[in-house]
Amino acid sequence: MTAAPAHAPLLEVRDLAKHYVARGATLRALDGVSFDLARGEVLGIVGESGCGKSTLGRTVLRLVDPTAGSIRFDGEDITALSRRDMVRRRRDMQIVFQDPFGSLNPRHRVAEIVGEPLEVHEVGDRAGRRARVAELLDLVGLASDAGGKYPHEFSGGQRQRIAIARALALEPKLLVADEPVSALDVSIQSQIINLLAELRQRLGLAMLFISHDLSVIRHVSDRIAVMYLGRIVEIGPAAALFDAPAHPYAQALLSAIPHTDPARRRERIILSGELPDPANPPPGCAFHTRCRQALPRCVGEAPLLAARRTATGTRMVACHLHDVG
Ligand code: SF4
């Protein structure tokens, strides 16, 4: 398998769906998601808990199998690759989970944890692997003696550094960071975000950075995709989307973030009601039950994600307010 040309997207996701059937109801965790990710690009994926963003990250990596749609990674269609072929492919695509406490084996020393992917994929000899582990610990800002210790001897932020070191061991092209700082103290969050931003620059890593908190992903992301009930409702360049979100749901999420410039402070939009049950989503635009700008047609007609002209350039938005004509 040869890699795709350098200008081709690293990741091409088309109409991706993941449905779960339980007690006769179909839960549409992902319901037709399409996007490209360029090499070295960071795409922030944001939305409330239950919007499908974590399912998206896991499905893209084939940790769960999609119900429909396709995933192309580095020129190869991986949608239906066998488990064995996915093990080979996963060298290039890694994940960092939310919980640095649960994702590290408490009985293994840090050197074993970080070096495990090298062992599994039989990379180098013993001495080479030891040197690589030392290099990785240094890369994520851990002291050289960290390898001899156990996970419980570290703080939450340091454990997330260990998890990041392990994820980078095989020099992946894509890192899925699934709520990587939400289990950490606020004071530590920015250190881990800065570390991921720095690693991305140094290593040319592409990232799907998943978070329920827009303020967390704003500085790391080149583009942002806003998800609601298993679909992308707006996707575009991070700075433009922050300046002028076009979808009413994106506007509500943004309004919760205090603006540093008092002259540009936004009116706080309080979303009424809970996220609807994904097993029984509202008809038409799924956001219409909480949208204060809803039109009569929104109840019966689902808007398509399409290129719309906005105050800060053309962007993909799924909302009838932006329909032309
Ligand atoms: Fe609101 Fe209608 Fe736009 Fe949906 S399509 S976000 S209900 S205005």
Residues whose N, C-alpha, C, O or C-beta is under 5 A from the ligand:
A	BS01	SF4	P248 C285 F287 H288 C291 Q293 A294 L295 C298 P303 A318 C319 H320 L321
